[in-house]
């Protein structure tokens, strides 16, 4: 039965690292069972050269010198050259490592994070925090529930174009997009893909939760150059509603829409009979704010500017299929009208 390649590479590594003197290819062929099974010197030479190159690519430092046994070129991997320096973390670094693992433990990167911790423990590194370290008081989480995350992560890493169906916030119908993925960013509790949209011939940002169906990898290279100075997070924030150019005034139901309150410029009680249930909030108004406000449904009422109010209502109409005209803000009494409640 043929010996697996992984076992062959492991045996070669162990033999080179335990050698007290350089070993020639002839000696290595004699000592390693997988090489003894190879028929012919030419086939063995090809296999050995491939294995040696692969070990070097993995980081193993293989030295060459004359073999004192037969005078031929010999090989060995000195322990002191290939050994890692002692790894030691201070309490702050240990806490950071542990926190990073906990952040990813419920996401698709959990396997890689757990594997990294196992490797540190195998190397004798204590990456666990001290019992009194208050990491569990408030733990961060990066959830990844979207199926599109993993294929997009691979595509961005390998620089491969992708195709997927994407539903915009103001449209119930998904359309196919071809994108050159640059990076994934976690912003305001959601994952976004930043990349070059071939149909629009411009950089675009896509929210992963709006990708429908499967992400398909495509052959070929990127057609647009990715700048070394590209600030992906800035792009994500701009398309996600950051980069305010004016101020919006809205009503929020008391005790609701806390993410909006976190960005509020001011919060005051609503006037009139609505004061017990509603508050008036001023928000930075930038691109994408309408899509964000629409997500809070009946807990948000847009007062001004008028174009933002119309944007929110049109988004909700597109999703709900409603066609009734929206009432004006001054028609409110204790509760907002039906159309306003939806905005």
N, C-alpha and C positions, 0 to 999 in steps of 0.2 A: 504494500500500500504506500502510495506517495506521501511524503511528509509535507505537512502544510507549510506555506511560505512563512507565516508568522513564527512557527516553531524553528524553522531554519534560520531566520534572522536573529531570533533570541539565542540560539546555540552559537552562532557566529559571534554575537556580541559578547557572550560570556567567555568564549574561548580567547577572544582578543584581549579582554580586560583581565583575565587571569594569567596571561602569558608573561613569563619572567624575561623573555627575550623575543625579538621579532620572529614571527612564524612565516615561512614561505607558503605559497599556494599549495605546493605538494604536501606539506605537513598538515595544512588546514583541511585538505581533501581527505587525508587519512584520518584525521581526528573527528570530523563532523559527518555523521551518518548520512544526512541528506546529500552531501557531495559524493559520498562513496557510491550512491545509487545512480549517479549520472553516468550515462554511457558516452565515452569519448572525451578527449581533452578539450576539444573546441567547444563542446556544449558546456562543459564545466567552467571554462574560462569566461564564457558569456554570462553564465549564471552568477559566478563569483563577482565579476565586475559590476553587474546590476545590483547585487546585494550590497556591495561595498559603497557604491554611489548612494543607494537609498539610505543606508545607515548614516552617511555623512550629511544627507539632506535633513535627517531627523535631529542632527546636532552632535552625533558622536564624532569625536576627534580621533581619526585613525592616522597614526604615524607610519612612515616607511623608513626602513633601514636595512642594512645587509644582515641576512640571517647567518649567525655563526655556525649553524648546523650544516648548511650546504652551500653557503656563499651566495644564494639567490636573494632577490628582493623579498624582504619580509615585512609583516604588518603586526601592529599591536596598538591597543588603546590604553594608555596609562591612566590609572585610577585618579591620580591627583589632578590630571588635566581635565578629566571628564566629570569629576565630582563637583556638585554644586556647593557654593559657599554656605556656611551655616545661615539658616533663615531664622530671623528673630523679629517679632513684631512688638511694638510698644502697646500699651492698653488702648490708645486711641485708634491705632491701625487695626488691632484685633476687633474692636467694636465696629469699625467701618466694614471689615470683611464679613463679619457675622450679619450685619444689617443688610448688606448687599445680597447675601444668600436668602435672607428672609423676604426681601422685596420680591425676589423672583420665584419663591417656592410654590406659588400657585399659578405660575405662568408657564408658557411653553419653553422658557429657558431654564426651568427648574432642574432638568436632568443635567445640563451643563454646570449649573451652579453647585449642585450636590456633588457632581464628579470632581469639581475643583477642590471642594472641602475634603473629599476622601484622599486626594493626592497630597494635600498639605498634611493631613494626619499621618499618611504613610511615610512622609519625609520627617516625621517627628515634630511637626509644628503644631503647637496648641493654638488653634484659631477660635476656640470657644471663649466667650467673655466670662469674666469673673461673675459669681452669683449675684453680687450687689450691683452689677452693671445694669442700669434701668433701660434696657432695650425694649422690653415688652410693655412699657407704659404706653407708648404711642408708636406703633410700628407702621412703616410705609408699606404700601402694596402697589405693584404695577400689574393689574389684571390684563390678561390677553385672551379674550374670548373669541376674537374674530378668526375664522379659518384662513383668511387671506394673509395673516401675519407671517406665518412660516414661509410660504412660497415667495412672498415679497422680500423677506429678509435674505433668503438665498439668492434671489435675483439681484438685489442691491449689492450683495457681496461679490457675486460673479460678474456683475455688470452685463446682465442679459435683459433685453426688452421683455415686457409682459403685455398681455391683453386681458382685459376684464370688463364686465358690465358694471356700469356705475350709475346710480340714481342720485341726481341732484336734489337739494332740499326743496326746491320749488317745482319739482316735477315728479309725478308718480311713475313715470316710465324710465326704465334704465336704458342707457345707450352704451355701445361698445367703445372702449378707449384703449389706445395703444400708448404705453408709457415706458420711458427709460427711467427706472427707479434709482434715486440717488440715496435716500436715507429715510428711516422711520423715526418719527418723533412722538413722544408722549406729551400732550399739551392739554391742560384743563380737564384731565380725567379721560381723555380719548386718544387713540392712536391715529396718526396722520402719515400719509406717504407723500414725500416731496420728490418731484421728478420732472422730466421733460415730456410734455404732452405732444405727440407727433401730429395729432389732428389740429390742435391750436397753434402749433409751432411756437410754444412758449412754456416757461416753467409753470407748473400748477401744483396744487396741494389737494389731496384726496383723503377724505375721512374713511377709515377702513370699514366702519359699520355700514357705510352706504355702498360697499362693493357687494354685488349679488353674484351668486354662482361661483365657479372656480377661477382662480388666477392661472392663466396659461403662459408658460415660458416660451419665448420665441427665439429662433436662431438669429445670429447676426450680432454686430457690435452696435454701440451707441452712435448716434448720428450727431448729437449735440455735445459740445465740450462742457465738462463739469469744472467750474472754476475752483481753484485751490482755496479761494477766500470766500466761498459760498457759506453764508450763515443760514443753515437750514432752519434752525429754530425761529429765526426772525421771519423767514418766509412763512412758516407754519402759523406763527402768531398773527401775521398780517392777514392771511387768508382765513384765519379762525376768528377774526374780529378785532385784532389788536391794531395799533397804529391809529389811534383816534384822531379825527380831524374836527369834531364838534362835540356837542353834548346832547344827549337824549333825556327826555323826562317821561317816566313811566310810573304806573301804579303797581305795587306788589302786595299780594295778600299777606297779612301778618303771619310770621312763622314759616313762610315758604320761600323758595328760590334763594337759598343761602349762597350759591355761587355768584349770583348777581349782586347780592349785598356786599360780598367781599370786594367787588370792584366799584362800589358806589362812591360817588363824590360827596353826596349828602343824602340823608334820610330824614324825612319830616312826616308828621301825621297828615293823612289826607283830610281835606276840609269837608265840612258838611256832615250829612248823615253817614258817609262812608268811613268816617274817622276810626270807628271801632274795629273795622275789618281790613282796612287798606292803609298803605303808606305810600307817599310819593318819593321817588328815588331819582337822582340824577346820575347818569352813566356816561362814560366816554363813548362816543359814537364813531365807529370806524367800520371798515368793510367787514361784512360777515355778522354784524350784530343782529340783523333781522333773523337770520337762520338760527342763531342761538336763542333769541327771545321766543321764537316759535316753539321751542322744545318744552317750555314751561307751561304751555297751554292756558287753562283758565286762571292760573295764578298771576298772570301778567296782563296789563292793559297799557298799550302805548298811547301816550298823550301827544307828544310831539318829538321830533318834527313829523309833518304829515307824510313825507315820502317813506319814512321808516315804518309808520303805521300801515301804510298801503302795502309795503313790502311784506310785513308779517302776515297781514290778512290774505294776501295773494298766495303765500306759501301754504297757509292752512286750507285755503279753498282748493288748491291743487291736490292736496292730500285727501281732503274730505269730500271733494267733488261738489262743494257748495257753490251756489251762484247768486245767492241773495246779496243785495248791496249792503255795505257796512254802515252802521249808524255813526253819527258824529260823536266825539267825546263828550259834548255838553248834554247829551241825552241820558247820561248816567244818573241813577238815583242811588239807593243804598247798594245795589249790586250792579255790575256792568251788564250791558245787553248781551244777548247770546253770542253775537259775532265778536264782540270785544272780549268776552270771557275766553273765547278760543284763541285770541291773539295775545 
